[in-house]
Each structure stands twice: as C-alpha cells, then as structure tokens.
Amino acid sequence: MHIEVKGLSKSFGDFQAVQDVSFGIQKGHLIGLLGPSGGGKTSILRMLAGLETPSSGDIIFHGQRVNDLPPQERGIGFVFQNYALFKHMTVFENVAFGLKVKKLPKDGIKERVQSLIELTGLKGFEHRYPAQLSGGQRQRVAFARALAPEPQLLLLDEPFAAIDAKIRSELRTWLKEMIERVGITSIFVTHDQEEAIEVADEIMIISKGRLEQKGTPWDIYKNPQTQFVAEFIGESTTVANISSLTGFEEAAAWSGTKGLIRPEYIEIGKPGEITLASAAMRGLVRHIHFRGSEWMVELEIGDIRLITYRSLEKEVLKPGDPVDILIHRAYLFNDSNSWIMENK
Ligand code: ATP
C-alpha cells in the first residue's frame, strides 16, 4: 500500500507530541521510525493505525484519506513489543483469531493458518500455548497472527525490545526476509539505530515530534542534514572550534559553526608516517581501549578530543605517544545550514 502523510500533528493538551510531519512511503518498503524516547514515534504509528486522532493533517492510503476510518477498516496488522498474544489460546488459535472474527469458512482458515505457520517456521508448535514458547517464537506467532487477515500495512512497535540481544539480531534478519517475501508495506518503531540501519529500506529520524530526516540508512549515515542526525546515527565527536583544526580554517567564516567528526575519517600515524603530512596535525594519544577486533584510540589536539580506531596489525600506541592526525572529512552545521568539508 502506498502511504502519504501530510502535515500530521498531535497535541495532548498544551504538549505537541507530533509537529507537522509529512512523508510518503512506497508500496512494499520497510520503514524504520527511529529516535530518542518520547520523540513521537509511537504517536505517529498510532495515528496511522487509527488508535489516535490527529490534531491536524491528512493520512492517505492508496489515494484515499483515512483519517475518519476506524482501525478495523484500515487494513492494518500490528505487532507489539509485549507480544500481546492471547494466553489461553494455542499458536494455531492465535493465528486464526483475525480470520474467525472475519467469519471466513473453516477450511479456508485452516489452510491460511497452516501456510503462515510454515512461513514463520512454527511447524510443530501449533498446539502450544504462548507460555510454552520462547520470546522469539512468540514474536513469530505475533507476526503470523498480524499477517493472517492479509493486511496491506504492517505496523510494528518495538517488536524486538523484549528479546535478548543474540536472538534479537537473528529475529530482525528473519523479519526482513519475511516482509520481503510477503511484499507488505511495513513500518516499525525502534530506538535502536543498529536495528534500523540493518533492517530498514528507509529510516525516518524523529525527534521532539519532528521529522529530522528521511532516507536510506546509507544516505542518512553519509549525509546527515542536521547536527541531531549526525550525532544520533553512527559515532562522532562534536567540535565547537572546528576552524582551529588544519584543513578546516574556512569554517571560521560562518559564525556558530560546529563540526562533527566520525572516527573513520581520522587517519593517525607515528610522527612522519602520514603521507599527506602538510595537512596533518600533531596530537597525543590519551587512552587506548582494546575492542577485540581493533583498538579504540582517544586523541588529544590541544583542548580538542577525538576518537578513532586502529587495526590490530598496526603497532600498538601508548597513552602519551605523539601522533600525526589527519582529518579527511568533517560535517559542519550551524543554525540554518549543513556542509561537508574535506581535506584532500
Ligand atoms: P518511546 O520510544 O519512549 O516509546 P516515542 O518516540 O514513541 O517514545 P511517544 O510515545 O509517541 O514517543 O510520545 C511522545 C510524547 O507524547 C511523549 O512525551 C509522551 O509522554 C507524550 N504522550 C504520548 N501519549 C500521550 C497521552 N495519551 N497523553 C499525554 N501525553 C502523551
């Protein structure tokens, strides 16, 4: 289902939980709503579902304004973080629930439930109750149950939040494959950036009720358009006096400009080791941390602190060692603009 949202806002009393949010979603895409707690993600999802009435704005499914349609007429399936399965019903009965409500013929229900149970890898578990399943299995049942009535849009609110890290990672890969196979437009809420980056076709970054940026995970990572997005996605260090760093002196022309610097754009070497020596600065190693696959190195250039990573094959640095530091790229922001500045 193609979705269009225009100027969506929601106030609770004086508090504006969602402010003038507009976006479009292509049919079949998996979208991650990502942002800090309290930013308005769930409120947006609930308005799409019809569980909350927008204060203003339009929600359009397939060219039809659905603001006034009740949830059950919007063709939506839900998966919540706390499973919300019916405890007294078996896996089979849980998956069949929405079809029974629709009063479909018994044979049709059986066939559809069996195919969903197979699709979601739950064969053999049909007669178990939710209490007899693991967290990951319960979420699969929740997914199968949501898909049973053939919704056109699937909404998932922190579907993996209650599941431990290892299973969560398996489950999100599984979910992505399932959604691709079924071809259903889906939106999931998360505050876990890794999850959003790994799973979503597109991410929408929501903060303080506003849509900060929408794009592919790669695009958002490479071209953050606001300071908030750059700090929220990936690792970075914010530098207030960016123009004091070699190669970024021009930033002094724009007052109030800050830089963000990502670890992967920092090259370090023992003094004299860096090829583009004219652009390098002398600094010191403050600390190093062993990360299993690499060293995390904390650097100091005057009063500026930066973080980068160094591969295990390279000679080990020690705190206090002098190093040459070359910053290849910085993201610059002021109140009205954003730029990328490179040192070549
Ligand atoms: P989280 O990640 O913690 O679930 P969120 O981004 O999903 O957060 P929302 O649940 O949409 O955020 O909440 C946005 C803001 O609106 C919060 O400050 C919340 O307290 C407020 N809010 C949500 N629902 C209501 C309500 N029914 N009445 C009053 N305030 C509400």
Boltz pocket constraint, residues with backbone or C-beta under 6 A from the ligand:
constraints:
  - pocket:
      binder: B
      contacts: [[A, 12], [A, 15], [A, 17], [A, 35], [A, 36], [A, 37], [A, 38], [A, 39], [A, 40], [A, 41], [A, 42], [A, 43], [A, 44], [A, 191]]
      max_distance: 6.0
